[in-house]
Amino acid sequence: MVPAKIGAHLDAIPDRRFSGGVGVDAIEAAERAFRGRFPADFVDFLLTLGSGYAGSEEFMGLGGEEHLDIVSVAKDLRAPSTHSAWPDHYVPLRNDGFGNHDCIDLSASRESDSRVVLWTHSAPGAPHHEVLADGYWVWFEGVLEMARELPHRRSD
């Protein structure tokens, strides 16, 4: 269930589209791909919104376009690289367009709440990991605030 406060923030952004919720089977298949259980707050997002965008910001999840599918994106990020290695326990949530990603750190999350971190591949001594939020919806609300401040019309 989307918290009422988040719903109000979403309503304030007219340029938004989400794929809609996915079923428990899809979530369990994704959890197997990550070899871990998703925190309850992220499961709520997947069950209600799935994946999509609001304004200029895209939210990865399940049930939408391939570039927003957490399993597909993680598979690409796990491919061998000469400059960085994607941690297996990271679930990608948002790409900043420069190769950095907001992610859920499954190893640091609690059963109920996600630990959201920024994975920065180009930081000195890369990769760098910075805690962004304790709680998926806390992180989501912060990204929605950015989306409201940076209006952007999509052409698709």
C-alpha positions, 0 to 999 in steps of 0.5 A: 500500500502506498502511504497517503503522504506519498500518494499526495506527492504523486498527485502533485506531479501530473506527468507520471506513469507506473506499470501497476502492481505485480503479483507475489509470484513475480516478486518471489522470482525476483528475490530468487534472482537476488538470492535474498528477501526484499524488505516489506516497504519495497514489496509494497511498492512492487505490489502497488506501483511496480515501476515507472516514472514521475516527472523527470525521475524513473523508479525501477521495479517490476512489471514495466519497461525492461530498462526499469526492471530490477532483474534485467538492470542488475544482470547488466550491472553484474557483467564484468567491468574494468572499473567497478564491480556491482555488489550482488546484494544491491537492488537497483532503484534509480539510475542518475544517468551517469552510471551511478545508482540508488539501490537497496542494500539487502545486506543492511536492510531490515525485514520491514525497512530498506536501507537505500544507498548510493552506489557511485562507480566513479568516486575516488577509490571507487566504488563508493557507497553512501547511505541515502535513507533508511526506508524505501518510502523515505527515499521515494519521497525525497526523489519525488521532491526532486521531480517536483523541483525539476519539471520535465515533460516526457516525449514517450 
